[in-house]
Amino acid sequence: VYKRQDVDLEVLARRTPGFVGADIENLVNEAAILAARRNKKAICMEELEESVERVVAGPERKSRLISVDEKQILAYHEAGHALVQNKLPNCDPVHKVSIVARGLSLGYTLALPEQDRYLYTKDKFEDEIAGMLAGRAAEDLVFTEQWTGASDDLEKATKLARKMVTTYGMSEKLGPLTFGDRDELVFLGREISEQRNYSDEVAQEIDQEVRKIIDEGYSRAKAILITYRQKLDGIAERLIEIETIERTEFEALAA
C-alpha cells in the first residue's frame, strides 16, 4: 500500500523515463521489500526513490571495503563524469553522484532524462561520449597513473562511436551509409551477429573515424575539467566526505 500524502508520482515519473511495465513492477516490489525490512506498514517515497536506483544501478554493496587511495580515485572519477555531463548541453541532468558500490560498479553517476526520447542527434551522442570518457579524463588530470575503473566507460563509448559510424551514418568522411549486415532477433529487437560486407580498407577507415570521435570526446571532457578544476576538486572532496551527493547539492557545487 502507498502512503499517498508522501508519494509524489510526478517526481517518480520523471525519474523513470523509458521504464516498461516490468521495470515498474520490479520497482514497486523492491520498494515493498525495503519497507518490510524497515518495519513500515506502507511504502513511502524514500523506498520508491531507493528502489529506482536498485533497478537502474543494482543494490548497494556496503560490505565492499576500499582503501583511502581508491576512495579518492573513485571520487574524482565520478566527479569528472558528473561535472562534464552538467556542463554539456545535450547530456541528461545529473540526479545523484555516489561512490557507494552498487551492483558491479564501485561508484555511479545517475543521469536521467526529463522525458522519454525516441530520436537522437549527433550532438547528443558526442556529448554523451564526452561524459562517458570524463571519468578517465579526471583520473589522468589528477593522478600520475591510469586505473582499471574506466573499462566499462571506454567500452560503452567505443560501442556508441562505432554505431554512429556504421549504423547511424553520422561520419562526415564515410557519409550516410550503413556498414555490416546485422542478423536480429526480430521479436526482441536485439542484434545477435554482424556479417562484414565491406573491404579491409573501409574497415580501417571505420576504425579511424571511431578513434577520431573518441579522441575528440576525451579532449572535450578534459578541457572542461581543466576549466572547472576547482569545482572538480570541490565535488570530489564532498564525495569523499559524505559518499553520495543529491541533485540539488550537486548543482550548487557545479554552478
C-alpha positions as CSV (number, residue, x, y, z in Angstrom):
1,V,0.0,0.0,0.0
2,Y,1.2,3.5,-0.7
3,K,1.3,6.4,1.7
4,R,-0.5,8.8,-0.6
5,Q,0.5,12.0,1.1
6,D,4.2,11.1,0.9
7,V,4.5,9.7,-2.6
8,D,4.9,12.2,-5.5
9,L,4.1,10.2,-8.6
10,E,5.1,13.1,-10.9
11,V,8.7,13.0,-9.4
12,L,8.8,9.3,-9.8
13,A,7.6,9.5,-13.4
14,R,10.5,12.0,-14.2
15,R,13.0,9.6,-12.6
16,T,11.8,6.5,-14.6
17,P,11.8,7.5,-18.3
18,G,11.7,4.6,-20.6
19,F,10.5,2.2,-17.9
20,V,8.2,-0.5,-19.2
21,G,5.6,-2.4,-17.1
22,A,8.1,-5.0,-15.9
23,D,10.5,-2.3,-14.7
24,I,7.8,-0.6,-12.7
25,E,6.7,-3.9,-11.3
26,N,10.3,-4.5,-10.2
27,L,10.5,-1.0,-8.7
28,V,7.3,-1.5,-6.6
29,N,8.4,-5.0,-5.5
30,E,11.8,-3.6,-4.4
31,A,10.1,-0.8,-2.6
32,A,7.8,-3.2,-0.8
33,I,10.8,-5.3,0.4
34,L,12.6,-2.2,1.7
35,A,9.5,-1.1,3.6
36,A,9.1,-4.5,5.1
37,R,12.7,-4.6,6.2
38,R,12.2,-1.2,7.9
39,N,9.1,-2.5,9.7
40,K,6.9,0.0,7.9
41,K,3.2,-0.6,7.2
42,A,3.2,1.5,4.0
43,I,5.6,2.2,1.1
44,C,6.9,5.7,1.3
45,M,8.7,8.0,-1.2
46,E,12.0,7.1,0.4
47,E,11.6,3.4,-0.5
48,L,10.4,4.2,-4.0
49,E,13.3,6.5,-4.8
50,E,15.8,4.0,-3.4
51,S,14.2,1.2,-5.5
52,V,14.7,3.3,-8.6
53,E,18.4,3.1,-8.0
54,R,18.3,-0.6,-7.2
55,V,16.6,-1.2,-10.6
56,V,18.8,1.1,-12.6
57,A,22.2,0.6,-10.9
58,G,21.8,-2.5,-8.7
59,P,21.7,-3.0,-4.9
60,E,24.1,-1.3,-2.6
61,R,27.2,-3.3,-1.6
62,K,28.2,-1.7,1.7
63,S,30.3,-4.7,2.6
64,R,32.8,-3.8,-0.2
65,L,35.7,-2.1,1.5
66,I,38.0,0.2,-0.4
67,S,41.3,1.9,0.7
68,V,41.6,5.7,1.2
69,D,43.6,6.0,-2.1
70,E,40.9,4.1,-4.0
71,K,38.2,6.3,-2.5
72,Q,40.0,9.4,-3.7
73,I,40.3,7.9,-7.2
74,L,36.7,6.9,-7.3
75,A,35.6,10.3,-6.1
76,Y,37.5,12.1,-8.9
77,H,36.3,9.6,-11.4
78,E,32.6,10.1,-10.6
79,A,33.0,13.9,-10.1
80,G,34.5,14.0,-13.6
81,H,31.5,12.2,-15.1
82,A,29.0,14.4,-13.3
83,L,30.7,17.8,-13.9
84,V,31.2,17.2,-17.6
85,Q,27.7,16.0,-18.0
86,N,26.5,19.1,-16.2
87,K,28.4,21.4,-18.5
88,L,27.4,19.8,-21.8
89,P,24.0,21.0,-23.1
90,N,22.9,17.6,-24.6
91,C,23.6,15.4,-21.6
92,D,20.8,14.4,-19.2
93,P,20.5,16.1,-15.8
94,V,22.6,14.5,-13.0
95,H,20.3,13.4,-10.2
96,K,22.9,11.7,-8.0
97,V,26.6,11.1,-7.7
98,S,27.9,8.4,-5.4
99,I,31.0,6.4,-4.6
100,V,28.9,3.7,-2.7
101,A,29.2,0.4,-4.6
102,R,26.1,-0.8,-6.4
103,G,25.8,-4.0,-8.4
104,L,29.2,-4.5,-10.2
105,S,30.1,-0.8,-10.0
106,L,32.3,0.8,-7.4
107,G,30.5,4.1,-7.9
108,Y,28.0,5.7,-10.2
109,T,26.6,8.9,-11.6
110,L,22.9,8.7,-12.1
111,A,21.8,11.0,-15.0
112,L,18.1,10.7,-16.1
113,P,16.3,12.4,-19.0
114,E,13.5,14.7,-18.2
115,Q,11.2,12.9,-20.6
116,D,11.1,9.8,-22.9
117,R,13.2,10.2,-26.0
118,Y,12.9,8.2,-29.3
119,L,15.1,10.3,-31.7
120,Y,18.7,11.2,-31.0
121,T,21.1,13.7,-32.6
122,K,24.8,13.5,-33.4
123,D,25.4,16.4,-31.0
124,K,23.8,14.4,-28.2
125,F,25.8,11.3,-28.9
126,E,29.0,13.4,-29.0
127,D,28.2,15.0,-25.6
128,E,27.3,11.6,-24.1
129,I,30.6,10.1,-25.3
130,A,32.5,13.1,-23.7
131,G,30.5,12.4,-20.5
132,M,31.4,8.7,-20.6
133,L,35.1,9.5,-21.0
134,A,35.2,12.2,-18.3
135,G,35.9,9.7,-15.5
136,R,39.2,8.6,-17.2
137,A,39.9,12.3,-18.1
138,A,39.6,13.3,-14.5
139,E,41.9,10.5,-13.4
140,D,44.5,11.5,-16.0
141,L,44.3,15.1,-14.9
142,V,44.7,14.5,-11.2
143,F,46.8,11.3,-10.9
144,T,50.0,10.1,-12.4
145,E,48.8,6.5,-13.1
146,Q,45.9,5.1,-15.1
147,W,43.4,2.7,-13.4
148,T,41.1,0.0,-14.4
149,G,37.9,1.7,-13.2
150,A,37.2,3.3,-16.6
151,S,37.0,0.0,-18.6
152,D,33.2,-0.1,-18.7
153,D,33.0,3.6,-19.7
154,L,35.6,3.0,-22.5
155,E,33.6,0.0,-23.8
156,K,30.3,1.9,-23.9
157,A,31.9,5.0,-25.5
158,T,33.6,2.9,-28.2
159,K,30.4,1.0,-29.0
160,L,28.4,4.2,-29.3
161,A,31.0,5.8,-31.5
162,R,31.1,2.7,-33.8
163,K,27.3,2.8,-34.0
164,M,27.4,6.4,-35.0
165,V,29.7,5.5,-37.9
166,T,28.4,2.1,-39.0
167,T,24.6,2.3,-38.1
168,Y,23.5,5.9,-38.0
169,G,25.6,7.3,-40.9
170,M,27.0,10.1,-38.7
171,S,30.5,10.1,-40.2
172,E,31.3,13.0,-42.4
173,K,34.1,11.0,-44.1
174,L,32.2,7.9,-44.8
175,G,28.8,9.6,-45.4
176,P,25.2,8.5,-44.8
177,L,25.8,4.8,-45.2
178,T,25.4,1.7,-43.0
179,F,28.1,-0.9,-42.8
180,G,27.6,-4.6,-41.9
181,D,24.6,-6.9,-42.4
182,R,23.0,-7.5,-39.0
183,D,21.1,-10.6,-38.0
184,E,18.5,-9.8,-35.4
185,L,16.1,-11.5,-33.0
186,V,13.0,-9.9,-34.7
187,F,10.7,-10.1,-31.7
188,L,13.2,-8.9,-29.2
189,G,14.8,-6.2,-31.4
190,R,18.3,-7.4,-30.4
191,E,21.3,-7.9,-32.7
192,I,23.0,-11.3,-32.4
193,S,25.6,-11.1,-35.1
194,E,27.1,-8.9,-37.8
195,Q,28.3,-10.0,-41.2
196,R,31.0,-7.7,-42.6
197,N,30.1,-6.6,-46.1
198,Y,32.9,-4.1,-46.6
199,S,36.6,-4.2,-47.5
200,D,39.6,-4.1,-45.2
201,E,40.3,-0.6,-46.5
202,V,36.8,0.5,-45.4
203,A,37.2,-1.3,-42.1
204,Q,40.4,0.7,-41.5
205,E,38.5,3.9,-42.3
206,I,35.8,3.0,-39.8
207,D,38.3,2.4,-37.1
208,Q,39.9,5.7,-37.8
209,E,36.5,7.5,-37.6
210,V,35.7,5.8,-34.3
211,R,39.1,6.8,-33.0
212,K,38.5,10.4,-34.1
213,I,35.2,10.5,-32.2
214,I,36.7,9.0,-29.1
215,D,39.7,11.3,-29.1
216,E,37.6,14.4,-29.7
217,G,35.2,13.3,-26.8
218,Y,38.1,12.8,-24.5
219,S,39.7,16.1,-25.4
220,R,36.4,18.0,-24.8
221,A,35.9,16.3,-21.4
222,K,39.5,17.1,-20.3
223,A,39.2,20.7,-21.4
224,I,36.0,21.2,-19.4
225,L,37.7,19.6,-16.3
226,I,40.7,21.9,-16.7
227,T,38.5,25.0,-17.0
228,Y,36.4,24.0,-13.9
229,R,39.2,22.3,-11.9
230,Q,38.2,24.0,-8.6
231,K,34.7,22.7,-9.0
232,L,36.0,19.2,-9.8
233,D,38.1,19.3,-6.6
234,G,35.1,20.5,-4.6
235,I,32.7,17.8,-5.8
236,A,35.4,15.1,-5.3
237,E,36.1,16.3,-1.7
238,R,32.5,16.4,-0.9
239,L,32.1,12.8,-2.2
240,I,35.0,11.6,-0.1
241,E,33.3,13.3,2.9
242,I,29.7,12.1,2.5
243,E,29.9,9.5,-0.3
244,T,26.6,10.5,-2.1
245,I,25.5,13.9,-3.4
246,E,21.9,14.5,-4.4
247,R,20.9,16.7,-7.4
248,T,20.2,20.0,-5.5
249,E,23.6,20.0,-3.7
250,F,25.5,18.8,-6.8
251,E,24.1,21.6,-9.0
252,A,25.1,24.1,-6.3
253,L,28.7,22.7,-6.3
254,A,28.8,22.7,-10.1
255,A,27.3,26.1,-10.7
